[in-house]
Amino acid sequence: MSNAIENRLAELGLTLPDAPAPAANYVPFVKTGNQVYVSGQLPTGPDGLIKGKLGDDLDADAGAEAAKYCALALLSQARKAADGDLSRVRLLKLVGFVNSTADFGDQPKVVNGASDLMVEVMGENGRHARSAIGVAGLPMNFAMEIEGEVLLAG
């Protein structure tokens, strides 16, 4: 199944990045038993980190694209936590923080970029509970950040 997920990513023209290192004094994920809490992941696209405020610099479609990159980083962390075997990963929850203006109301549409990717890549194991939260700002003006919880089989 891990190969199935990797194959599905390849079919979509996507590759998982190396699991990003933490940018401060925290760990990228914490395992307790078979549960893994993944720290917030940032949107790193082909041209680097995606920055800007939704509703001002970016529209909802650009935000959804940024969310996909957050999801790929989260999958990389989950793969590392699962000792390289994505078939062991069941996504439980995503929390998306969207850097947005006060009148921007499409945070759910933005976070759908991550949610849709997870289901498209992982099937039923990618279906999850979720929160989509608009925030007044994120460090260094990142467009968004996504954290998650996963369950490991075996």
N, C-alpha and C positions, 0 to 999 in steps of 0.2 A: 504494500500500500504506500510506503514511503516513496518508492519509485513511481507509483501512480500519481502522487502529488507533485513530485518533481517533474514528471512527464507532462502533467497538466499545466504547470507553470511554463514549461518550454513551449507547449502548444499555443499559449497566450503571448509568447514572446517575452516572458518575464524570467528573471533569475533572482534568487535570493542573494542579498548582499551578505558580506561577512557580518556576523553579529556585532553591532556597534558597541564600542567600549563606552563606559559611563563617562560623562563630562564633568563629574564632581565627586563628592564623597558619598557614593552609594553603589550598590551592585546592580547589574543589569536585570537580574531576576533572583527570586528566592524560592527554593524548593522546600516544601514541608510535606512529608509523606509523598502522596502522588499529586499534590496540587502545586502549581507554579504561579507566582505572581510576577508579571513582567512589568518592569519600570516603563515610564513614558518613553515612547519612541517618536523620533522626529521625522519629518518628510524630507528625505534626501533623494532627489531626482537625478537624472543624467547630468544636469548642469549644476549640481550641488544642492545645498539646503534651500528649501522653498520658504520664502519669507513674505510677509504682507498681511494686511488686515482684510478679512472677508467683508464685503459690502463697501470697500473703499478701493484697495489695490487689486483685489481678486474677486471673481464671481463664484457662485456655488459650484459650477462645473470645474473650475480650476482648483477649488478646495477639495472636491471629490477626488481629483487626480492626486493631490497631495496626500489625501487619506490613504490611497492605495499604497503609496510609498511607505507610510507609517505601518500599514498592515504587513508589508513585505519585511520590514525590519523586525516587527513583532514575531513573525513566523521564523525569522532567523534565530531570534533568542529562544523561541520554543524548541526549535530543532536542536540547538545546543543543549538545552535543559533535558531533552529526550535522548541525549547521547547520539544525535544524528539521525534518529528514526522518527520522521514526521507521522508515520502511521500510528504512533503511540499517543498523538496529540488530539485532544478534544477541547475545542474552544468553549469556554464557559461564558465569559463576559468581556466586552470592550467598553472602555470609557473614552470618549473623544472630547478633547478640549479645543474649541474653535476660536481663534483670535478674530473677533468680529466687532463691527460697529454696533452701537446701541439699537439701531433700527433693523439690523440684519436678522432675519428669522428663519433662514434655511439651514441651520446647524444640522438637523436630521438628514437633509439631502447631502450635505458635505460628508458626514460620517458614513452615509450609505456607500461611499466609495470604498471604504474599508470592509464594511459588512458584506457588500456584494462580492468583493474579491474573495473573502474567506469562504463563502458558500460555493462560489464558482470553482475554487481550487480544492477545497476539502470536502465538498458535499455535505452530508448531514453532520459530520464532525465539525463543520464550520459554522453551523447555526448557533446563535448565542444570544444571551441577554445583553442589553446595551443602554448606555446613556450618551446623549449628545448635548454638550454644555457649551454655551457661548461665554467667552471670557473677554474682559476688556483689554487684555494683553498677555503675551507670552514672552519669556526671555528672548532677547535678541530679535524680537519681532517675527518669530517663527509663525507660520500660517496655522499650524495646529500641532497637536501632540495626542498620541493614543497609547493607553496602557491596557493591559489585559490580564485575565486569569485563564489558565488552562489546566486540564486534568490529564495526567499521563496514565496510560494503560500499562499493565504489567509492572 
